[in-house]
Amino acid sequence: MSTHDSLRAFVTALPKAELHLHLEGSIQPELALRLAARHGVRLPGDEAGVAGVREAYRCRDFSAFIAIYLALSRCLQTPADLCDVLDALAGRLAHGGVVHAEITFTPMTHHRRGVPLEAMIEGLLAGRAAAAARGVSIAFVFDVVRSLPDQADGTLAFARSVAARTRAAVAGLGLAGPEHERYPLTPMLPVFEQARADGFAVLPHAGEFVGASNVRAAIDELGARRIGHGVRAVEDPALVAELAARGIPLEVCPSSNVALGVYRSIAEHPLPRLREAGVEVVLATDDPALFGVELVDEYLRCAAAFGWGEAELAALARASLAHAVLDDATRARLGGAPDTPL
Ligand SMILES: [Zn+2]
């Protein structure tokens, strides 16, 4: 066995949590084509079959990325669609040693297209049960789109409906969409305050395409428990020190950042600088199908770029479980040890 193969086996065997993963971005080309055929949806590249869709997935500019993302979203119309996606995803997660996943889903974009809320709830919970049968625990992060603040109330109501059926199925409320000053947080603040009062974690994207100020706002105004991406915090040393002191973790997705042009290469990624400054980080894939990466690959790419060995990789795996939105009994059952120093 080569060193690379043995490190892959080592990382695969570590119990891990995947904490930043979008349901729509997890759909592999083969499944995407089956879902598209089910509903008569056209996918970019579908005239050339699986290979064409796979090639379209490789588009590396942001508008192509959004076009594919929206086409995949249109394939999700029935409970069976959602269940099939989650079941397939859970199979891949289990294969990579992921025992718990917090999966982002944007209910209101589907609802706006006419998908009934009840159908989504049914599909998500059925998919969660299918994942459990594969040994993967799932909790959802329901996210609000920054540019659509009117839908924040509906998103929280959706989270409450799911929680009323199965409380453990809801990790929290997220925030995604364009990071632009045109879309201030102000109109959404009461919704996030209510979410916190309900016991939902606040898990926003911030500091991906825009600098440290959005990370600051996510902490100060939203009360974020973790930050999705957050890597641009590195541009503000005082903020880095505060993230470290307060133990607010960043969900870092290096392959996504490179694919979408936030950094030119993993070697240039600020992840090691953030870790050295004492910031808690967890590795994640963001959109594994679109970026052609599984969580184990993300660990191995960082190991290769930064010279990390087994000790660093095991610490990252422990961190992923430590920062999951889980009660301590569930965390311990899944292989995490909350009392173990990271
Ligand atoms: Zn994301």
Residues whose N, C-alpha, C, O or C-beta is under 5 A from the ligand:
A	BS01	ZN	D286
